[in-house]
Amino acid sequence: MPNVTATATDPFITGSIVAAKLARETLESFDPVLRPLLAGQQFFVKLADGRWHPQGCQLGLCQCFDFSELLAPVARGFAARAAND
């Protein structure tokens, strides 16, 4: 039986904001000093090219991430709030 790897499908549109954590493999690619600062949940904004950028990044982080690098993204916004009310 062939190995089948499930890939995450990005259902969000450009400009969407999600709350998520970075995947462990992604965190390990950063300098050890930055890892604790990036390890928690943070907001990401979807760019027009499909990548995700940390919203309001205080570290001056110029790096963007693929959807597969975000753990359990949860939509943030009026639609998400209305569904939860």
Phi and psi in radians as a Rosetta constraint file:
Dihedral C 1 N 2 CA 2 C 2 CIRCULARHARMONIC -1.272 0.35
Dihedral N 2 CA 2 C 2 N 3 CIRCULARHARMONIC 2.628 0.35
Dihedral C 2 N 3 CA 3 C 3 CIRCULARHARMONIC -1.307 0.35
Dihedral N 3 CA 3 C 3 N 4 CIRCULARHARMONIC 2.240 0.35
Dihedral C 3 N 4 CA 4 C 4 CIRCULARHARMONIC -2.046 0.35
Dihedral N 4 CA 4 C 4 N 5 CIRCULARHARMONIC 2.145 0.35
Dihedral C 4 N 5 CA 5 C 5 CIRCULARHARMONIC -1.820 0.35
Dihedral N 5 CA 5 C 5 N 6 CIRCULARHARMONIC 2.197 0.35
Dihedral C 5 N 6 CA 6 C 6 CIRCULARHARMONIC -1.411 0.35
Dihedral N 6 CA 6 C 6 N 7 CIRCULARHARMONIC 2.275 0.35
Dihedral C 6 N 7 CA 7 C 7 CIRCULARHARMONIC -1.934 0.35
Dihedral N 7 CA 7 C 7 N 8 CIRCULARHARMONIC 2.514 0.35
Dihedral C 7 N 8 CA 8 C 8 CIRCULARHARMONIC -1.303 0.35
Dihedral N 8 CA 8 C 8 N 9 CIRCULARHARMONIC 2.333 0.35
Dihedral C 8 N 9 CA 9 C 9 CIRCULARHARMONIC -1.678 0.35
Dihedral N 9 CA 9 C 9 N 10 CIRCULARHARMONIC 2.311 0.35
Dihedral C 9 N 10 CA 10 C 10 CIRCULARHARMONIC -1.547 0.35
Dihedral N 10 CA 10 C 10 N 11 CIRCULARHARMONIC 1.836 0.35
Dihedral C 10 N 11 CA 11 C 11 CIRCULARHARMONIC -1.541 0.35
Dihedral N 11 CA 11 C 11 N 12 CIRCULARHARMONIC 0.006 0.35
Dihedral C 11 N 12 CA 12 C 12 CIRCULARHARMONIC -1.556 0.35
Dihedral N 12 CA 12 C 12 N 13 CIRCULARHARMONIC 2.643 0.35
Dihedral C 12 N 13 CA 13 C 13 CIRCULARHARMONIC -1.671 0.35
Dihedral N 13 CA 13 C 13 N 14 CIRCULARHARMONIC 2.857 0.35
Dihedral C 13 N 14 CA 14 C 14 CIRCULARHARMONIC -0.953 0.35
Dihedral N 14 CA 14 C 14 N 15 CIRCULARHARMONIC 2.355 0.35
Dihedral C 14 N 15 CA 15 C 15 CIRCULARHARMONIC 1.604 0.35
Dihedral N 15 CA 15 C 15 N 16 CIRCULARHARMONIC -0.145 0.35
Dihedral C 15 N 16 CA 16 C 16 CIRCULARHARMONIC -1.110 0.35
Dihedral N 16 CA 16 C 16 N 17 CIRCULARHARMONIC 2.577 0.35
Dihedral C 16 N 17 CA 17 C 17 CIRCULARHARMONIC -2.080 0.35
Dihedral N 17 CA 17 C 17 N 18 CIRCULARHARMONIC 2.253 0.35
Dihedral C 17 N 18 CA 18 C 18 CIRCULARHARMONIC -2.218 0.35
Dihedral N 18 CA 18 C 18 N 19 CIRCULARHARMONIC 2.671 0.35
Dihedral C 18 N 19 CA 19 C 19 CIRCULARHARMONIC -1.728 0.35
Dihedral N 19 CA 19 C 19 N 20 CIRCULARHARMONIC 2.232 0.35
Dihedral C 19 N 20 CA 20 C 20 CIRCULARHARMONIC -2.796 0.35
Dihedral N 20 CA 20 C 20 N 21 CIRCULARHARMONIC 2.911 0.35
Dihedral C 20 N 21 CA 21 C 21 CIRCULARHARMONIC -1.889 0.35
Dihedral N 21 CA 21 C 21 N 22 CIRCULARHARMONIC 2.745 0.35
Dihedral C 21 N 22 CA 22 C 22 CIRCULARHARMONIC -1.428 0.35
Dihedral N 22 CA 22 C 22 N 23 CIRCULARHARMONIC 2.537 0.35
Dihedral C 22 N 23 CA 23 C 23 CIRCULARHARMONIC -1.106 0.35
Dihedral N 23 CA 23 C 23 N 24 CIRCULARHARMONIC 2.612 0.35
Dihedral C 23 N 24 CA 24 C 24 CIRCULARHARMONIC -0.954 0.35
Dihedral N 24 CA 24 C 24 N 25 CIRCULARHARMONIC -0.765 0.35
Dihedral C 24 N 25 CA 25 C 25 CIRCULARHARMONIC -1.067 0.35
Dihedral N 25 CA 25 C 25 N 26 CIRCULARHARMONIC -0.653 0.35
Dihedral C 25 N 26 CA 26 C 26 CIRCULARHARMONIC -1.209 0.35
Dihedral N 26 CA 26 C 26 N 27 CIRCULARHARMONIC -0.778 0.35
Dihedral C 26 N 27 CA 27 C 27 CIRCULARHARMONIC -1.036 0.35
Dihedral N 27 CA 27 C 27 N 28 CIRCULARHARMONIC -0.672 0.35
Dihedral C 27 N 28 CA 28 C 28 CIRCULARHARMONIC -1.168 0.35
Dihedral N 28 CA 28 C 28 N 29 CIRCULARHARMONIC -0.290 0.35
Dihedral C 28 N 29 CA 29 C 29 CIRCULARHARMONIC -1.402 0.35
Dihedral N 29 CA 29 C 29 N 30 CIRCULARHARMONIC -0.181 0.35
Dihedral C 29 N 30 CA 30 C 30 CIRCULARHARMONIC -1.598 0.35
Dihedral N 30 CA 30 C 30 N 31 CIRCULARHARMONIC 2.826 0.35
Dihedral C 30 N 31 CA 31 C 31 CIRCULARHARMONIC -0.999 0.35
Dihedral N 31 CA 31 C 31 N 32 CIRCULARHARMONIC 2.442 0.35
Dihedral C 31 N 32 CA 32 C 32 CIRCULARHARMONIC -0.966 0.35
Dihedral N 32 CA 32 C 32 N 33 CIRCULARHARMONIC -0.485 0.35
Dihedral C 32 N 33 CA 33 C 33 CIRCULARHARMONIC -1.217 0.35
Dihedral N 33 CA 33 C 33 N 34 CIRCULARHARMONIC -0.599 0.35
Dihedral C 33 N 34 CA 34 C 34 CIRCULARHARMONIC -1.431 0.35
Dihedral N 34 CA 34 C 34 N 35 CIRCULARHARMONIC -0.435 0.35
Dihedral C 34 N 35 CA 35 C 35 CIRCULARHARMONIC -0.910 0.35
Dihedral N 35 CA 35 C 35 N 36 CIRCULARHARMONIC -0.855 0.35
Dihedral C 35 N 36 CA 36 C 36 CIRCULARHARMONIC -1.103 0.35
Dihedral N 36 CA 36 C 36 N 37 CIRCULARHARMONIC -0.534 0.35
Dihedral C 36 N 37 CA 37 C 37 CIRCULARHARMONIC -1.270 0.35
Dihedral N 37 CA 37 C 37 N 38 CIRCULARHARMONIC -0.478 0.35
Dihedral C 37 N 38 CA 38 C 38 CIRCULARHARMONIC -1.758 0.35
Dihedral N 38 CA 38 C 38 N 39 CIRCULARHARMONIC -0.085 0.35
Dihedral C 38 N 39 CA 39 C 39 CIRCULARHARMONIC -1.287 0.35
Dihedral N 39 CA 39 C 39 N 40 CIRCULARHARMONIC -0.465 0.35
Dihedral C 39 N 40 CA 40 C 40 CIRCULARHARMONIC -1.429 0.35
Dihedral N 40 CA 40 C 40 N 41 CIRCULARHARMONIC 3.089 0.35
Dihedral C 40 N 41 CA 41 C 41 CIRCULARHARMONIC -1.218 0.35
Dihedral N 41 CA 41 C 41 N 42 CIRCULARHARMONIC 2.423 0.35
Dihedral C 41 N 42 CA 42 C 42 CIRCULARHARMONIC -2.558 0.35
Dihedral N 42 CA 42 C 42 N 43 CIRCULARHARMONIC 2.970 0.35
Dihedral C 42 N 43 CA 43 C 43 CIRCULARHARMONIC -1.655 0.35
Dihedral N 43 CA 43 C 43 N 44 CIRCULARHARMONIC 2.465 0.35
Dihedral C 43 N 44 CA 44 C 44 CIRCULARHARMONIC -2.219 0.35
Dihedral N 44 CA 44 C 44 N 45 CIRCULARHARMONIC 2.522 0.35
Dihedral C 44 N 45 CA 45 C 45 CIRCULARHARMONIC -1.962 0.35
Dihedral N 45 CA 45 C 45 N 46 CIRCULARHARMONIC 2.341 0.35
Dihedral C 45 N 46 CA 46 C 46 CIRCULARHARMONIC -1.419 0.35
Dihedral N 46 CA 46 C 46 N 47 CIRCULARHARMONIC 2.214 0.35
Dihedral C 46 N 47 CA 47 C 47 CIRCULARHARMONIC -1.537 0.35
Dihedral N 47 CA 47 C 47 N 48 CIRCULARHARMONIC 2.904 0.35
Dihedral C 47 N 48 CA 48 C 48 CIRCULARHARMONIC -1.071 0.35
Dihedral N 48 CA 48 C 48 N 49 CIRCULARHARMONIC -0.487 0.35
Dihedral C 48 N 49 CA 49 C 49 CIRCULARHARMONIC -1.485 0.35
Dihedral N 49 CA 49 C 49 N 50 CIRCULARHARMONIC 0.051 0.35
Dihedral C 49 N 50 CA 50 C 50 CIRCULARHARMONIC 1.642 0.35
Dihedral N 50 CA 50 C 50 N 51 CIRCULARHARMONIC -0.169 0.35
Dihedral C 50 N 51 CA 51 C 51 CIRCULARHARMONIC -1.457 0.35
Dihedral N 51 CA 51 C 51 N 52 CIRCULARHARMONIC 2.919 0.35
Dihedral C 51 N 52 CA 52 C 52 CIRCULARHARMONIC -2.049 0.35
Dihedral N 52 CA 52 C 52 N 53 CIRCULARHARMONIC 2.357 0.35
Dihedral C 52 N 53 CA 53 C 53 CIRCULARHARMONIC -2.081 0.35
Dihedral N 53 CA 53 C 53 N 54 CIRCULARHARMONIC 2.400 0.35
Dihedral C 53 N 54 CA 54 C 54 CIRCULARHARMONIC -1.040 0.35
Dihedral N 54 CA 54 C 54 N 55 CIRCULARHARMONIC 2.289 0.35
Dihedral C 54 N 55 CA 55 C 55 CIRCULARHARMONIC -1.379 0.35
Dihedral N 55 CA 55 C 55 N 56 CIRCULARHARMONIC 2.283 0.35
Dihedral C 55 N 56 CA 56 C 56 CIRCULARHARMONIC 1.040 0.35
Dihedral N 56 CA 56 C 56 N 57 CIRCULARHARMONIC 0.645 0.35
Dihedral C 56 N 57 CA 57 C 57 CIRCULARHARMONIC -1.089 0.35
Dihedral N 57 CA 57 C 57 N 58 CIRCULARHARMONIC 2.064 0.35
Dihedral C 57 N 58 CA 58 C 58 CIRCULARHARMONIC -1.420 0.35
Dihedral N 58 CA 58 C 58 N 59 CIRCULARHARMONIC -0.225 0.35
Dihedral C 58 N 59 CA 59 C 59 CIRCULARHARMONIC -1.558 0.35
Dihedral N 59 CA 59 C 59 N 60 CIRCULARHARMONIC -0.029 0.35
Dihedral C 59 N 60 CA 60 C 60 CIRCULARHARMONIC 1.230 0.35
Dihedral N 60 CA 60 C 60 N 61 CIRCULARHARMONIC 0.438 0.35
Dihedral C 60 N 61 CA 61 C 61 CIRCULARHARMONIC -1.206 0.35
Dihedral N 61 CA 61 C 61 N 62 CIRCULARHARMONIC 2.040 0.35
Dihedral C 61 N 62 CA 62 C 62 CIRCULARHARMONIC -1.646 0.35
Dihedral N 62 CA 62 C 62 N 63 CIRCULARHARMONIC 0.153 0.35
Dihedral C 62 N 63 CA 63 C 63 CIRCULARHARMONIC -1.592 0.35
Dihedral N 63 CA 63 C 63 N 64 CIRCULARHARMONIC 2.471 0.35
Dihedral C 63 N 64 CA 64 C 64 CIRCULARHARMONIC -1.937 0.35
Dihedral N 64 CA 64 C 64 N 65 CIRCULARHARMONIC 2.854 0.35
Dihedral C 64 N 65 CA 65 C 65 CIRCULARHARMONIC -2.252 0.35
Dihedral N 65 CA 65 C 65 N 66 CIRCULARHARMONIC 2.678 0.35
Dihedral C 65 N 66 CA 66 C 66 CIRCULARHARMONIC -1.418 0.35
Dihedral N 66 CA 66 C 66 N 67 CIRCULARHARMONIC 2.750 0.35
Dihedral C 66 N 67 CA 67 C 67 CIRCULARHARMONIC -0.996 0.35
Dihedral N 67 CA 67 C 67 N 68 CIRCULARHARMONIC -0.626 0.35
Dihedral C 67 N 68 CA 68 C 68 CIRCULARHARMONIC -1.155 0.35
Dihedral N 68 CA 68 C 68 N 69 CIRCULARHARMONIC -0.275 0.35
Dihedral C 68 N 69 CA 69 C 69 CIRCULARHARMONIC -1.552 0.35
Dihedral N 69 CA 69 C 69 N 70 CIRCULARHARMONIC -0.063 0.35
Dihedral C 69 N 70 CA 70 C 70 CIRCULARHARMONIC -1.749 0.35
Dihedral N 70 CA 70 C 70 N 71 CIRCULARHARMONIC 2.280 0.35
Dihedral C 70 N 71 CA 71 C 71 CIRCULARHARMONIC -1.633 0.35
Dihedral N 71 CA 71 C 71 N 72 CIRCULARHARMONIC 2.197 0.35
Dihedral C 71 N 72 CA 72 C 72 CIRCULARHARMONIC 0.824 0.35
Dihedral N 72 CA 72 C 72 N 73 CIRCULARHARMONIC 1.018 0.35
Dihedral C 72 N 73 CA 73 C 73 CIRCULARHARMONIC -1.141 0.35
Dihedral N 73 CA 73 C 73 N 74 CIRCULARHARMONIC 2.360 0.35
Dihedral C 73 N 74 CA 74 C 74 CIRCULARHARMONIC -2.125 0.35
Dihedral N 74 CA 74 C 74 N 75 CIRCULARHARMONIC 2.207 0.35
Dihedral C 74 N 75 CA 75 C 75 CIRCULARHARMONIC -1.078 0.35
Dihedral N 75 CA 75 C 75 N 76 CIRCULARHARMONIC 2.497 0.35
Dihedral C 75 N 76 CA 76 C 76 CIRCULARHARMONIC -2.127 0.35
Dihedral N 76 CA 76 C 76 N 77 CIRCULARHARMONIC 2.357 0.35
Dihedral C 76 N 77 CA 77 C 77 CIRCULARHARMONIC 2.630 0.35
Dihedral N 77 CA 77 C 77 N 78 CIRCULARHARMONIC -3.085 0.35
Dihedral C 77 N 78 CA 78 C 78 CIRCULARHARMONIC -1.134 0.35
Dihedral N 78 CA 78 C 78 N 79 CIRCULARHARMONIC -0.700 0.35
Dihedral C 78 N 79 CA 79 C 79 CIRCULARHARMONIC -1.116 0.35
Dihedral N 79 CA 79 C 79 N 80 CIRCULARHARMONIC -0.731 0.35
Dihedral C 79 N 80 CA 80 C 80 CIRCULARHARMONIC -1.168 0.35
Dihedral N 80 CA 80 C 80 N 81 CIRCULARHARMONIC -0.684 0.35
Dihedral C 80 N 81 CA 81 C 81 CIRCULARHARMONIC -1.166 0.35
Dihedral N 81 CA 81 C 81 N 82 CIRCULARHARMONIC -0.728 0.35
Dihedral C 81 N 82 CA 82 C 82 CIRCULARHARMONIC -1.110 0.35
Dihedral N 82 CA 82 C 82 N 83 CIRCULARHARMONIC -0.643 0.35
Dihedral C 82 N 83 CA 83 C 83 CIRCULARHARMONIC -1.203 0.35
Dihedral N 83 CA 83 C 83 N 84 CIRCULARHARMONIC -0.480 0.35
Dihedral C 83 N 84 CA 84 C 84 CIRCULARHARMONIC -1.574 0.35
Dihedral N 84 CA 84 C 84 N 85 CIRCULARHARMONIC -0.202 0.35
